[in-house]
């Protein structure tokens, strides 16, 4: 496995942009649990914590497509450096507003504006597409590696965030996030050897991603996937709090990510599929089935040990879904629209996380217990049904780009 993935870093600069991007992405993985923990400790409200977290993700959903379009037009470096510096100001102000007892609306404003930051995950995948676009097997493996690195962040991020917030002071995780996000964004942008050139708009049709057949269906499907992530996170936070096991929050969320990371690395070694649409549908179906496990375990009154094993197993269904979706998107869009298309899909995910966090917060606030784990299971079914309904248009879009190239 190591030898297979080491092959990806044979290109000069590939290791550097991967490592620096990882620093910035670690900060994003820390954000949800750090923000929830800090607000719950300071303001004693799961509903407020979920709503502020949702507001931050709305900022991501609105800002990412705009930044992605600018990146496609002007290049990664010219856009990501000023975006990283501008977002650092409200991101640094947020923990001070929370600590100082500022009105709730200031938390919403700071969280929203701080979230308009460079999409390091999307830009990393665009760099891999630039390096290995002519080698589908290596590009599939690179997408799997990217997803495994995302899950590594979500393995370490929640643990680090909870550790900082509970052992130092509630806002410590948010301060660390500010430093990591700014440093990671600037160092990533400085890696010019692997930066994709600005691609001219294609002569055929339009480069607007949302006008490509199937892309709206893919965005909605990943909105459902985001609902899974957001609702599962806050439901787990509430479950540990209700059982007097808050110390286990980071561990449980980390094991969920670990299961996804392991499955992602294994999935990347599988041959590239000739039918990426079918592979996405199968991945969504598997994720839907696995999400019934935590609902069943919580309903049976299991302890944190059993739930940890269940969440690890459940996590194995998420990485294949994400890898399949990103690989499919790369085959549906021309290079001139790839960054914006990536941003739209990520926006669908984070909008879903936002809605899942808010809905999950309300659900566990007013109906505590195992029922909270029913929301992510229902969201996965929604994603699967959306993809099934859009199957024909997804295939049309893949065929159109393949014929044009």
C-alpha positions as CSV (number, residue, x, y, z in Angstrom):
1,X,0.0,0.0,0.0
2,X,2.8,2.4,1.0
3,X,4.7,1.7,-2.3
4,X,1.5,2.4,-4.3
5,X,0.8,5.7,-2.7
6,X,4.5,6.7,-2.7
7,X,4.4,6.7,-6.5
8,X,2.2,9.8,-6.4
9,X,5.0,11.9,-4.9
10,X,7.4,11.2,-7.7
11,X,6.5,14.6,-9.2
12,X,8.5,17.5,-7.8
13,X,6.5,19.6,-5.3
14,X,3.7,17.1,-4.8
15,X,4.8,16.3,-1.2
16,X,5.2,20.0,-0.3
17,X,1.7,21.1,-1.4
18,X,0.2,18.0,0.3
19,X,1.8,18.7,3.6
20,X,1.1,22.4,3.7
21,X,-2.5,21.9,2.6
22,X,-2.8,19.3,5.4
23,X,-2.0,22.0,8.0
24,X,-4.8,24.3,6.8
25,X,-7.3,21.4,6.6
26,X,-6.5,20.3,10.1
27,X,-7.8,23.6,11.3
28,X,-11.2,23.0,9.6
29,X,-11.5,19.6,11.1
30,X,-11.0,21.1,14.6
31,X,-13.6,23.9,14.1
32,X,-16.9,22.0,14.6
33,X,-16.1,20.4,17.9
34,X,-14.0,23.3,19.2
35,X,-16.8,25.8,18.5
36,X,-19.5,23.5,19.9
37,X,-17.4,22.8,23.1
38,X,-16.5,26.4,23.6
39,X,-20.1,27.7,23.2
40,X,-21.6,25.0,25.3
41,X,-19.2,25.7,28.1
42,X,-19.6,29.5,27.9
43,X,-23.3,29.9,27.0
44,X,-24.7,26.5,28.1
45,X,-26.8,26.0,24.9
46,X,-26.6,23.2,22.4
47,X,-29.1,25.1,20.2
48,X,-26.9,28.2,20.1
49,X,-23.8,26.1,19.5
50,X,-25.4,24.3,16.6
51,X,-26.7,27.6,15.1
52,X,-23.4,29.4,15.2
53,X,-21.7,26.4,13.7
54,X,-24.3,26.4,11.0
55,X,-23.7,30.1,10.3
56,X,-20.0,29.5,9.8
57,X,-20.8,26.7,7.3
58,X,-23.2,29.0,5.5
59,X,-20.2,31.4,5.0
60,X,-18.3,28.5,3.5
61,X,-21.1,27.6,1.2
62,X,-21.5,31.1,-0.1
63,X,-17.9,32.0,-0.4
64,X,-16.3,28.9,-1.8
65,X,-18.0,29.0,-5.3
66,X,-17.1,32.6,-5.7
67,X,-13.5,31.9,-4.7
68,X,-13.5,28.8,-6.9
69,X,-14.6,30.9,-9.9
70,X,-11.9,33.4,-9.3
71,X,-9.3,30.7,-8.9
72,X,-10.3,29.2,-12.3
73,X,-10.0,32.7,-13.8
74,X,-6.9,34.1,-12.1
75,X,-5.0,31.1,-10.6
76,X,-4.7,29.6,-7.1
77,X,-1.9,31.9,-5.8
78,X,-3.4,35.2,-6.8
79,X,-6.7,34.4,-5.1
80,X,-5.8,32.3,-2.0
81,X,-3.3,34.6,-0.5
82,X,-5.6,37.6,0.0
83,X,-8.5,35.3,0.9
84,X,-6.4,33.7,3.6
85,X,-5.3,37.0,5.1
86,X,-8.8,38.5,5.0
87,X,-10.4,35.6,6.7
88,X,-7.8,35.6,9.5
89,X,-9.2,38.8,11.0
90,X,-12.7,37.6,12.0
91,X,-11.3,34.1,12.7
92,X,-9.0,35.6,15.4
93,X,-11.7,37.8,16.7
94,X,-14.2,35.0,17.3
95,X,-12.6,33.5,20.5
96,X,-12.2,36.9,22.0
97,X,-15.9,37.8,21.4
98,X,-16.9,34.5,23.0
99,X,-14.7,35.0,26.0
100,X,-15.7,38.6,26.5
101,X,-19.4,37.8,26.6
102,X,-20.2,39.7,23.4
103,X,-23.8,39.5,22.1
104,X,-24.8,36.3,20.2
105,X,-25.2,38.1,16.9
106,X,-21.4,39.0,16.9
107,X,-20.6,35.3,17.1
108,X,-22.8,34.6,14.1
109,X,-21.1,37.5,12.1
110,X,-17.6,36.4,13.0
111,X,-18.2,32.7,12.3
112,X,-19.8,33.5,8.9
113,X,-17.1,35.9,7.6
114,X,-14.2,33.9,8.9
115,X,-15.4,30.9,6.9
116,X,-14.9,32.7,3.5
117,X,-11.4,31.1,3.1
118,X,-9.5,29.2,0.4
119,X,-10.7,25.7,-0.4
120,X,-7.5,23.9,0.2
121,X,-9.0,20.4,-0.4
122,X,-10.5,21.4,-3.7
123,X,-7.3,23.1,-4.8
124,X,-5.3,20.1,-3.8
125,X,-7.5,17.8,-5.9
126,X,-7.2,20.3,-8.8
127,X,-3.4,20.0,-8.6
128,X,-3.6,16.2,-8.7
129,X,-5.8,16.5,-11.7
130,X,-3.2,18.7,-13.3
131,X,-0.4,16.3,-12.5
132,X,-2.2,13.0,-13.3
133,X,-5.2,13.9,-15.5
134,X,-3.8,11.7,-18.3
135,X,-3.3,8.7,-15.9
136,X,-6.8,7.7,-14.5
137,X,-5.4,5.0,-12.2
138,X,-3.1,7.4,-10.5
139,X,-5.7,10.2,-10.3
140,X,-8.1,7.8,-8.7
141,X,-5.4,6.8,-6.2
142,X,-4.7,10.5,-5.5
143,X,-8.3,11.2,-4.8
144,X,-8.4,8.3,-2.4
145,X,-5.2,9.7,-0.7
146,X,-6.9,13.1,-0.4
147,X,-9.9,11.6,1.2
148,X,-7.7,9.6,3.6
149,X,-5.8,12.8,4.5
150,X,-9.2,14.5,5.1
151,X,-10.1,11.7,7.5
152,X,-6.7,11.9,9.2
153,X,-7.5,15.5,9.9
154,X,-10.9,14.5,11.3
155,X,-9.2,11.8,13.3
156,X,-6.7,14.2,14.9
157,X,-8.7,17.5,14.7
158,X,-11.6,16.6,17.1
159,X,-9.2,15.1,19.6
160,X,-6.9,18.1,19.5
161,X,-9.8,20.5,19.7
162,X,-11.4,18.9,22.7
163,X,-8.0,18.6,24.4
164,X,-7.3,22.3,24.0
165,X,-10.8,23.4,25.0
166,X,-11.0,21.2,28.1
167,X,-7.5,21.3,29.5
168,X,-6.5,25.0,28.8
169,X,-9.6,27.2,28.4
170,X,-12.7,26.9,26.2
171,X,-11.5,29.2,23.5
172,X,-8.0,27.6,23.1
173,X,-9.1,25.4,20.2
174,X,-10.4,28.4,18.3
175,X,-7.1,30.3,18.7
176,X,-5.1,27.4,17.5
177,X,-7.5,27.1,14.5
178,X,-6.7,30.7,13.5
179,X,-3.0,30.1,13.4
180,X,-3.1,26.8,11.6
181,X,-5.6,28.0,8.9
182,X,-3.6,31.2,8.1
183,X,-0.2,29.5,8.0
184,X,-1.5,26.5,6.0
185,X,-3.2,28.7,3.4
186,X,-0.2,30.9,2.8
187,X,2.3,28.1,2.7
188,X,0.1,26.1,0.3
189,X,-0.2,29.1,-2.0
190,X,3.6,29.5,-2.1
191,X,4.0,26.1,-3.9
192,X,4.1,27.4,-7.4
193,X,5.7,24.3,-9.1
194,X,2.5,22.3,-8.9
195,X,0.0,25.1,-9.4
196,X,-2.3,24.4,-12.4
197,X,-2.1,27.0,-15.1
198,X,-5.2,29.0,-15.8
199,X,-7.1,27.0,-18.4
200,X,-8.9,28.8,-21.2
201,X,-12.7,28.4,-21.4
202,X,-13.7,25.5,-23.7
203,X,-15.0,26.3,-27.1
204,X,-17.9,24.0,-26.7
205,X,-20.8,25.1,-24.6
206,X,-20.2,26.9,-21.3
207,X,-17.8,26.4,-18.5
208,X,-20.4,27.2,-15.8
209,X,-20.5,24.0,-13.7
210,X,-24.1,24.2,-12.7
211,X,-25.2,24.2,-16.3
212,X,-23.5,20.9,-16.9
213,X,-26.0,18.0,-16.8
214,X,-25.9,16.1,-13.6
215,X,-23.8,18.6,-11.6
216,X,-26.9,19.9,-9.7
217,X,-27.9,16.4,-8.8
218,X,-24.4,15.7,-7.5
219,X,-24.4,18.8,-5.4
220,X,-27.8,17.9,-3.9
221,X,-26.5,14.3,-3.2
222,X,-23.5,15.7,-1.4
223,X,-25.8,18.1,0.5
224,X,-27.4,14.9,1.9
225,X,-23.9,13.6,2.7
226,X,-23.2,16.8,4.6
227,X,-26.4,16.4,6.6
228,X,-25.0,13.0,7.7
229,X,-21.7,14.6,8.9
230,X,-23.3,17.6,10.7
231,X,-26.1,15.7,12.5
232,X,-23.8,12.8,13.4
233,X,-21.2,15.2,15.0
234,X,-23.6,17.1,17.2
235,X,-25.6,14.0,18.1
236,X,-22.4,12.3,19.3
237,X,-21.5,15.4,21.3
238,X,-24.9,15.4,23.0
239,X,-24.8,11.6,23.6
240,X,-21.5,11.8,25.4
241,X,-22.8,14.8,27.5
242,X,-26.0,13.0,28.4
243,X,-24.1,9.9,29.6
244,X,-21.5,11.9,31.5
245,X,-18.7,10.8,29.1
246,X,-17.8,14.2,27.5
247,X,-14.2,13.2,27.5
248,X,-15.0,10.5,24.9
249,X,-16.3,13.0,22.3
250,X,-13.1,13.5,20.4
251,X,-12.3,9.8,20.6
252,X,-15.6,8.7,19.2
253,X,-15.5,11.3,16.3
254,X,-11.9,10.4,15.7
255,X,-12.7,6.7,15.3
256,X,-15.5,7.6,12.9
257,X,-12.9,9.4,10.8
258,X,-10.4,6.6,11.2
259,X,-12.8,4.0,9.8
260,X,-13.3,6.3,6.8
261,X,-9.6,6.9,6.3
262,X,-8.7,3.2,6.4
263,X,-11.5,2.4,3.9
264,X,-10.4,5.3,1.7
265,X,-6.8,4.0,1.4
266,X,-8.0,0.5,0.6
267,X,-10.6,1.8,-1.9
268,X,-7.8,3.8,-3.7
269,X,-6.0,0.5,-4.5
270,X,-9.0,-0.8,-6.4
271,X,-8.9,-0.4,-10.2
272,X,-10.5,2.7,-11.7
273,X,-14.1,2.0,-12.5
274,X,-15.3,2.3,-16.1
275,X,-18.7,3.4,-14.7
276,X,-18.1,6.0,-12.0
277,X,-21.8,6.7,-11.7
278,X,-22.5,3.1,-10.7
279,X,-19.7,3.2,-8.2
280,X,-21.1,6.3,-6.6
281,X,-24.5,4.7,-6.3
282,X,-23.1,1.6,-4.7
283,X,-21.1,3.7,-2.2
284,X,-24.1,5.7,-1.2
285,X,-26.1,2.5,-0.7
286,X,-23.4,1.1,1.6
287,X,-23.2,4.3,3.6
288,X,-26.9,4.3,4.1
289,X,-26.9,0.8,5.4
290,X,-24.0,1.3,7.8
291,X,-25.6,4.4,9.3
292,X,-28.3,2.2,10.8
293,X,-25.6,0.7,13.1
294,X,-25.2,3.7,15.5
295,X,-29.0,4.2,15.6
296,X,-29.4,0.6,16.7
297,X,-26.5,0.7,19.2
298,X,-27.8,3.9,20.8
299,X,-31.4,2.5,21.0
300,X,-30.0,-0.6,22.8
301,X,-28.4,1.6,25.5
302,X,-24.8,0.6,24.7
303,X,-21.8,2.3,26.4
304,X,-19.0,4.3,24.8
305,X,-16.9,1.3,24.1
306,X,-19.4,-0.4,21.9
307,X,-20.4,2.9,20.3
308,X,-16.8,3.5,19.4
309,X,-16.6,0.2,17.6
310,X,-19.9,0.9,15.8
311,X,-18.8,4.4,14.7
312,X,-15.5,3.1,13.4
313,X,-17.4,0.5,11.3
314,X,-19.9,3.2,10.2
315,X,-17.1,5.4,9.0
316,X,-16.0,2.9,6.4
317,X,-18.9,3.9,4.3
318,X,-18.1,7.6,3.9
319,X,-14.7,7.7,2.2
320,X,-15.7,5.5,-0.8
321,X,-18.7,7.9,-1.3
322,X,-16.5,11.0,-1.3
323,X,-13.8,9.5,-3.5
324,X,-16.4,8.3,-6.0
325,X,-18.1,11.6,-6.1
326,X,-14.9,13.6,-6.6
327,X,-13.6,11.3,-9.3
328,X,-17.0,11.5,-11.0
329,X,-16.9,15.3,-10.9
330,X,-13.4,15.4,-12.4
331,X,-14.8,13.4,-15.3
332,X,-17.8,15.7,-15.7
333,X,-16.1,19.1,-15.9
334,X,-13.4,20.7,-18.1
335,X,-10.3,22.0,-16.5
336,X,-11.5,25.6,-16.8
337,X,-14.4,24.9,-14.5
338,X,-12.8,22.4,-12.1
339,X,-12.1,24.6,-9.1
340,X,-15.6,26.2,-9.2
341,X,-17.1,22.7,-9.6
342,X,-15.1,21.4,-6.6
343,X,-16.2,24.4,-4.6
344,X,-19.9,23.9,-5.5
345,X,-19.7,20.3,-4.3
346,X,-17.9,21.3,-1.1
347,X,-20.6,24.0,-0.7
348,X,-23.2,21.4,-1.0
349,X,-21.5,19.3,1.7
350,X,-20.9,22.2,4.1
351,X,-24.5,23.5,3.6
352,X,-25.6,20.0,4.5
353,X,-23.3,20.0,7.5
354,X,-24.8,23.4,8.5
355,X,-28.3,22.2,8.2
356,X,-27.5,18.9,10.0
357,X,-25.8,20.7,12.8
358,X,-28.7,23.0,13.3
359,X,-31.4,20.3,13.0
360,X,-29.4,17.9,15.1
361,X,-28.9,20.6,17.8
362,X,-32.6,21.2,18.0
363,X,-33.4,17.5,18.0
364,X,-31.0,16.6,20.8
365,X,-32.0,19.7,22.8
366,X,-35.7,18.8,22.8
367,X,-35.7,15.1,22.3
368,X,-32.5,13.6,23.8
369,X,-31.7,10.0,23.4
370,X,-31.1,7.6,20.6
371,X,-33.5,9.3,18.2
372,X,-30.8,11.8,17.2
373,X,-28.9,9.1,15.3
374,X,-32.0,8.6,13.1
375,X,-31.3,11.9,11.3
376,X,-28.0,10.9,9.7
377,X,-29.5,7.6,8.6
378,X,-32.4,9.4,6.9
379,X,-30.0,12.0,5.3
380,X,-27.9,9.2,3.7
381,X,-31.1,7.7,2.1
382,X,-31.9,11.2,0.8
383,X,-28.5,11.4,-0.8
384,X,-28.9,8.0,-2.4
385,X,-32.4,8.8,-3.8
386,X,-31.1,12.1,-5.3
387,X,-28.3,10.3,-7.1
388,X,-30.6,7.6,-8.4
389,X,-33.0,10.2,-9.8
390,X,-30.0,12.0,-11.5
391,X,-28.3,8.9,-12.9
392,X,-29.2,9.6,-16.5
393,X,-28.0,13.2,-16.4
394,X,-24.8,12.2,-14.6
395,X,-24.0,9.7,-17.4
396,X,-24.8,12.4,-20.1
397,X,-22.3,14.8,-18.5
398,X,-19.5,12.2,-18.3
399,X,-20.0,11.3,-21.9
400,X,-20.1,14.9,-23.1
401,X,-16.8,15.8,-21.5
402,X,-15.2,12.5,-22.7
403,X,-16.3,13.2,-26.3
404,X,-15.0,16.8,-26.2
405,X,-11.6,15.7,-25.0
